[in-house]
Amino acid sequence: MIWDVPRALHAAEIASAAVHEGIGVRLELGGGLALAAHQALRRQVGDINLMTEQAHDADRVMELITSALQFVGYEVRADPVGAGGPGTYRAVQFTGPGQRHGEEPPIRLTTARMPQYNDPVQVQGLEKLPVSSMTTLAVRSLQAVRGRFDPRDFVDLTMQERHWGTRAFDKLTVQVLEREARNLPTQDPAGPFLRMHRSLARVTRMPQTGFAGFGVAAEQAEEVRSAIVAMAERVARAAPETEGPDSGVLQRLLVLPESERAAMRAWLDAQGIDAAYVGSRVPSPEQMSAARSAAVEAVQASRDRQTSASATPQQHDQAQQEGQQAAQSASRDAGYR
C-alpha cells in the first residue's frame, strides 16, 4: 500500500525517464496513482503501474528501472509474481530512500504493454512522467470490472463518473460496449451490455472488509454500492433491443417495477450473480414479487447494521451474510429454486 503519494509519483517519474533515455520506450503512469495525479481518487493506492503501447524487452525495461531507483538510494528486490517469464508483465518491490527496515511496507512497481485509447497527458509537477488520460483510465476500469471482483474498480468508476458527469460517462460506456459488439459480430449485440450489467451488479456482494482494505469507510462504501447499482441499470436500459437471448434477459429485468428490481438485487446477492443470469433461471416477476417483502426487509436490516458507526468490518460482513441468508430463504419460500 502506498502511503506517500508524492514520493511514489517521484519514483515513477525516475523509472519512466530511465527507460525513455535508455531504450526510447515511453512508459505512462496508469492505475490508481494516475487517478491520484488527476486528483480523482478516493481510496488508497496499492501499486505503481507503468505501461506502454510500444513493443519492448520487458526484462531490459526492468533492469533500467532497477538501476535508476538504486542509483538514487532505493532498495529494490524482485517481486515473485512478476519476476520473469512470457509476456510483458514485470514487477519489483522497493523501499527508501531514508526508510528504516519495517517502517513501511515496500512499494510495488509493475510494467506491462497495454493499449492506450488516446495520448497520455502532462500533469503539472510531473514533467518527465506521461500520465494516462482520463479516457484511457475510464476504459481500462470498465474492462477491469468485467474480469475481476475488486473493490478498487467500483470505487474508481464512481470517481470517473463524477469527473465526466453521468451523461458523458454513460456515453463513453456505451461506445466501449458497442465497439466490443462490432468486434464480435456473431454474438447478440446486447451481450456486452448484459455482461457489463451483471459485473457492475456484483457490487452488492462486495463485503465491507474488501472496501476497508483500501481505506474506504462504510458510509462511502454504501455510496459506491448505490452509484454502481444505478450505473448497472443505466447500462441495461442502453442496450440495443434485438431478437437475441441476451436482449431478452435484459428486457425481462427492465419490466420489473423498482420494488421488484430491489428484490432482484437481493436475490442476486444471495444466489450468486453468474448463475442468476442464465436465461430461464432469471426469476419471473411473480416469483420476485412473492419474495420481495421478506428479501428487501432482510437486506435493508443488514445494510442498517453495516452502516452503524460502531460496527467493525467483521460485524459489517456478518450482517451482510445474514442478509444474504434471509434473502435466499425468502426466494425459496416463494417457490424459486
C-alpha positions as CSV (number, residue, x, y, z in Angstrom):
1,M,0.0,0.0,0.0
2,I,1.3,3.5,-0.9
3,W,1.1,5.9,2.0
4,D,3.3,8.7,0.5
5,V,1.8,9.5,-2.9
6,P,4.2,12.4,-3.8
7,R,7.2,10.0,-3.2
8,A,5.6,7.3,-5.3
9,L,5.0,9.7,-8.1
10,H,8.6,10.8,-7.9
11,A,9.8,7.2,-8.1
12,A,7.5,6.6,-11.1
13,E,9.0,9.7,-12.8
14,I,12.5,8.3,-12.3
15,A,11.6,4.9,-13.7
16,S,9.8,6.3,-16.8
17,A,12.6,8.7,-17.6
18,A,15.3,6.0,-17.2
19,V,13.5,3.7,-19.7
20,H,12.9,6.5,-22.2
21,E,16.6,7.6,-22.0
22,G,17.9,4.1,-22.1
23,I,15.9,2.4,-25.0
24,G,13.5,5.1,-26.2
25,V,10.3,3.5,-24.8
26,R,7.9,5.9,-23.1
27,L,6.2,4.4,-20.1
28,E,3.0,6.2,-19.0
29,L,1.5,6.1,-15.5
30,G,-1.8,4.3,-15.1
31,G,-4.0,2.8,-12.4
32,G,-4.9,4.3,-9.1
33,L,-1.7,6.5,-9.0
34,A,-2.7,8.1,-12.3
35,L,-6.1,8.9,-10.9
36,A,-4.3,10.5,-7.9
37,A,-2.3,12.6,-10.3
38,H,-5.6,13.7,-11.9
39,Q,-6.9,14.4,-8.4
40,A,-9.7,11.9,-9.0
41,L,-9.1,9.3,-6.3
42,R,-11.0,8.3,-3.2
43,R,-9.1,5.3,-2.0
44,Q,-5.6,4.2,-1.1
45,V,-3.2,3.1,-3.9
46,G,-1.7,-0.3,-3.9
47,D,0.9,-0.2,-6.7
48,I,2.7,2.0,-9.3
49,N,1.5,0.8,-12.7
50,L,3.6,1.8,-15.7
51,M,2.6,0.8,-19.2
52,T,3.2,1.4,-22.9
53,E,1.8,0.5,-26.3
54,Q,5.3,0.1,-27.7
55,A,6.9,-3.3,-28.2
56,H,9.8,-3.7,-25.8
57,D,12.2,-6.1,-24.0
58,A,10.4,-6.4,-20.6
59,D,13.4,-7.7,-18.8
60,R,15.6,-4.8,-20.1
61,V,13.0,-2.3,-19.1
62,M,13.0,-3.7,-15.5
63,E,16.8,-3.7,-15.4
64,L,16.8,0.0,-16.3
65,I,14.2,0.8,-13.7
66,T,16.0,-1.1,-11.0
67,S,19.4,0.6,-11.7
68,A,17.8,4.0,-11.7
69,L,16.0,3.5,-8.4
70,Q,19.1,2.0,-6.8
71,F,21.2,5.0,-8.0
72,V,19.0,7.4,-6.1
73,G,19.1,5.3,-2.9
74,Y,16.1,2.9,-3.2
75,E,16.5,-0.7,-2.1
76,V,15.0,-2.8,-4.9
77,R,14.2,-6.5,-4.9
78,A,12.4,-8.8,-7.3
79,D,8.6,-9.4,-6.9
80,P,7.9,-13.2,-7.0
81,V,4.8,-12.7,-9.1
82,G,6.4,-10.6,-11.8
83,A,10.0,-11.8,-11.8
84,G,10.1,-13.0,-15.4
85,G,8.5,-15.4,-17.9
86,P,6.4,-15.0,-21.1
87,G,4.6,-11.8,-21.8
88,T,5.5,-8.2,-20.9
89,Y,4.2,-8.0,-17.3
90,R,7.1,-7.5,-14.8
91,A,7.2,-6.2,-11.2
92,V,9.6,-5.2,-8.5
93,Q,9.3,-4.0,-4.9
94,F,11.3,-1.2,-3.4
95,T,11.8,0.8,-0.2
96,G,13.5,4.0,0.8
97,P,15.5,6.1,0.5
98,G,15.7,7.1,4.1
99,Q,13.1,4.5,5.1
100,R,14.1,2.2,8.0
101,H,13.5,-1.5,7.6
102,G,10.0,-2.5,8.6
103,E,8.9,1.2,8.9
104,E,6.5,0.9,5.9
105,P,5.6,-1.9,3.6
106,P,7.6,-1.9,0.3
107,I,6.0,-0.2,-2.8
108,R,5.3,-2.5,-5.8
109,L,6.0,-1.2,-9.3
110,T,4.7,-3.0,-12.4
111,T,5.3,-2.6,-16.1
112,A,3.3,-4.1,-19.0
113,R,2.4,-3.5,-22.6
114,M,-1.2,-2.3,-22.9
115,P,-3.3,-0.3,-25.4
116,Q,-4.0,3.4,-24.8
117,Y,-7.1,5.0,-26.2
118,N,-5.7,8.5,-26.7
119,D,-2.5,10.2,-26.0
120,P,-1.2,10.5,-22.4
121,V,-1.2,13.9,-20.8
122,Q,1.2,16.0,-18.8
123,V,0.3,16.8,-15.3
124,Q,1.7,19.8,-13.5
125,G,4.8,18.9,-11.5
126,L,5.4,15.6,-13.4
127,E,7.3,17.0,-16.4
128,K,9.1,13.7,-17.2
129,L,6.1,11.4,-16.5
130,P,3.3,11.0,-19.0
131,V,0.0,10.2,-17.3
132,S,-2.8,8.1,-18.8
133,S,-5.7,10.3,-19.9
134,M,-9.0,10.1,-18.0
135,T,-10.5,8.5,-21.2
136,T,-7.9,5.7,-21.1
137,L,-8.3,5.2,-17.4
138,A,-12.1,5.0,-17.7
139,V,-11.9,2.4,-20.5
140,R,-9.5,0.3,-18.5
141,S,-11.7,0.4,-15.4
142,L,-14.7,-0.7,-17.5
143,Q,-12.6,-3.5,-18.8
144,A,-11.2,-4.4,-15.5
145,V,-14.6,-4.7,-13.7
146,R,-15.6,-7.3,-16.3
147,G,-12.6,-9.5,-15.5
148,R,-12.3,-9.4,-11.7
149,F,-14.1,-8.8,-8.5
150,D,-12.1,-5.9,-6.9
151,P,-13.4,-3.0,-4.8
152,R,-10.9,-0.7,-6.5
153,D,-12.8,-0.9,-9.8
154,F,-16.1,0.0,-8.2
155,V,-14.6,3.0,-6.3
156,D,-12.7,4.2,-9.4
157,L,-15.7,4.0,-11.6
158,T,-17.8,6.2,-9.3
159,M,-15.0,8.8,-9.3
160,Q,-14.7,8.7,-13.0
161,E,-18.4,9.2,-13.4
162,R,-18.1,12.2,-11.1
163,H,-15.2,13.6,-13.2
164,W,-17.0,13.1,-16.5
165,G,-20.6,13.7,-15.4
166,T,-23.2,11.0,-15.6
167,R,-24.3,11.7,-19.2
168,A,-20.8,11.9,-20.7
169,F,-19.6,8.8,-18.7
170,D,-22.7,6.8,-19.9
171,K,-21.9,7.8,-23.5
172,L,-18.4,6.6,-23.1
173,T,-19.6,3.3,-21.6
174,V,-22.0,2.7,-24.5
175,Q,-19.2,3.4,-27.0
176,V,-17.0,0.8,-25.4
177,L,-19.7,-1.8,-25.4
178,E,-20.8,-1.1,-28.9
179,R,-17.3,-1.4,-30.1
180,E,-17.0,-4.8,-28.4
181,A,-20.2,-5.9,-30.1
182,R,-18.8,-4.8,-33.5
183,N,-15.6,-6.8,-32.9
184,L,-17.7,-9.9,-32.2
185,P,-20.3,-9.8,-35.0
186,T,-21.6,-13.4,-34.3
187,Q,-22.9,-12.6,-30.9
188,D,-26.1,-10.8,-29.8
189,P,-25.2,-7.1,-29.8
190,A,-26.8,-6.8,-26.4
191,G,-24.3,-9.4,-25.0
192,P,-21.7,-6.9,-23.9
193,F,-24.4,-4.8,-22.1
194,L,-25.6,-7.8,-20.2
195,R,-22.2,-8.8,-19.1
196,M,-21.3,-5.3,-18.0
197,H,-24.7,-5.1,-16.2
198,R,-24.0,-8.2,-14.2
199,S,-20.4,-7.3,-13.5
200,L,-21.5,-4.0,-12.0
201,A,-24.4,-5.5,-10.1
202,R,-21.9,-7.7,-8.3
203,V,-21.0,-4.7,-6.1
204,T,-23.8,-5.8,-3.8
205,R,-21.8,-8.8,-2.9
206,M,-18.6,-6.9,-2.0
207,P,-18.1,-7.1,1.8
208,Q,-17.1,-4.1,3.8
209,T,-13.7,-5.6,4.6
210,G,-12.9,-5.5,0.9
211,F,-13.5,-1.8,0.7
212,A,-11.9,-1.2,4.1
213,G,-8.7,-2.7,2.8
214,F,-8.3,0.3,0.6
215,G,-9.3,2.9,3.2
216,V,-12.9,3.2,2.1
217,A,-15.2,3.7,5.2
218,A,-18.6,2.0,5.5
219,E,-20.5,5.2,4.6
220,Q,-18.5,5.8,1.4
221,A,-18.8,2.1,0.5
222,E,-22.6,2.3,0.7
223,E,-22.5,5.4,-1.6
224,V,-20.3,3.4,-4.0
225,R,-22.8,0.4,-4.0
226,S,-25.7,2.7,-4.7
227,A,-23.9,4.6,-7.5
228,I,-22.7,1.3,-9.2
229,V,-26.2,-0.3,-9.0
230,A,-27.6,2.8,-10.7
231,M,-24.9,2.6,-13.3
232,A,-25.8,-1.1,-13.9
233,E,-29.4,-0.2,-14.5
234,R,-28.5,2.6,-17.0
235,V,-26.3,0.1,-18.9
236,A,-29.2,-2.3,-19.1
237,R,-31.5,0.5,-20.4
238,A,-28.9,1.5,-23.0
239,A,-28.7,-2.0,-24.5
240,P,-30.0,-2.5,-28.1
241,E,-33.2,-4.4,-28.4
242,T,-32.7,-7.4,-30.6
243,E,-34.2,-10.9,-31.1
244,G,-31.2,-12.5,-29.2
245,P,-31.3,-14.2,-25.8
246,D,-29.2,-11.6,-24.1
247,S,-31.5,-8.8,-25.1
248,G,-34.4,-10.9,-23.9
249,V,-32.9,-11.3,-20.4
250,L,-32.3,-7.5,-20.1
251,Q,-35.8,-6.6,-21.3
252,R,-37.2,-9.0,-18.8
253,L,-35.3,-7.4,-16.0
254,L,-36.3,-3.9,-17.1
255,V,-40.1,-4.6,-17.0
256,L,-39.9,-5.3,-13.2
257,P,-41.1,-2.4,-11.0
258,E,-38.4,-0.7,-8.9
259,S,-39.5,-2.7,-5.8
260,E,-39.1,-6.0,-7.6
261,R,-35.7,-4.9,-9.0
262,A,-34.6,-4.2,-5.4
263,A,-35.7,-7.7,-4.5
264,M,-33.9,-9.0,-7.6
265,R,-30.7,-7.4,-6.4
266,A,-31.3,-9.1,-3.0
267,W,-31.8,-12.4,-4.7
268,L,-28.6,-11.9,-6.8
269,D,-26.8,-11.0,-3.6
270,A,-27.8,-14.3,-2.1
271,Q,-27.7,-16.7,-5.1
272,G,-24.6,-15.5,-7.0
273,I,-24.6,-13.3,-10.0
274,D,-23.4,-15.6,-12.6
275,A,-25.9,-18.4,-12.2
276,A,-28.7,-15.9,-11.9
277,Y,-28.4,-14.6,-15.5
278,V,-28.6,-17.9,-17.4
279,G,-31.8,-17.4,-19.5
280,S,-34.6,-19.3,-17.9
281,R,-33.0,-19.0,-14.4
282,V,-34.0,-15.3,-14.2
283,P,-36.9,-15.2,-11.7
284,S,-40.2,-14.3,-13.1
285,P,-41.9,-11.1,-11.9
286,E,-44.4,-13.2,-9.9
287,Q,-41.7,-15.1,-8.1
288,M,-39.8,-12.0,-7.3
289,S,-42.9,-10.2,-6.1
290,A,-43.6,-13.0,-3.7
291,A,-40.0,-12.8,-2.4
292,R,-40.0,-9.0,-2.4
293,S,-41.1,-8.1,1.1
294,A,-39.0,-10.5,3.1
295,A,-35.9,-10.1,0.9
296,V,-35.9,-6.3,0.9
297,E,-36.6,-6.1,4.6
298,A,-33.8,-8.6,5.4
299,V,-31.3,-6.8,3.2
300,Q,-32.2,-3.4,4.4
301,A,-31.8,-4.6,8.0
302,S,-28.4,-5.9,7.2
303,R,-27.4,-2.6,5.5
304,D,-28.5,-0.7,8.6
305,R,-26.3,-2.8,10.7
306,Q,-23.4,-2.4,8.2
307,T,-23.5,1.4,8.3
308,S,-23.6,1.6,12.1
309,A,-20.8,3.9,13.2
310,S,-19.8,1.5,16.0
311,A,-19.7,-1.6,13.8
312,T,-16.4,-3.3,12.9
313,P,-15.6,-4.5,9.4
314,Q,-16.1,-8.1,10.7
315,Q,-19.6,-7.1,12.0
316,H,-20.4,-5.5,8.7
317,D,-19.6,-8.8,6.9
318,Q,-21.6,-10.8,9.4
319,A,-24.6,-8.5,8.8
320,Q,-24.2,-8.9,5.1
321,Q,-24.1,-12.7,5.3
322,E,-27.2,-12.7,7.5
323,G,-29.0,-10.5,4.9
324,Q,-27.9,-12.9,2.1
325,Q,-29.2,-15.9,4.0
326,A,-32.5,-14.2,4.7
327,A,-33.0,-13.2,1.1
328,Q,-32.1,-16.7,-0.1
329,S,-34.6,-18.1,2.4
330,A,-37.3,-15.7,1.1
331,S,-36.7,-16.7,-2.5
332,R,-37.0,-20.4,-1.5
333,D,-40.2,-19.6,0.3
334,A,-41.5,-18.0,-2.9
335,G,-41.1,-21.3,-4.7
336,Y,-38.0,-20.4,-6.7
337,R,-35.0,-22.7,-6.7
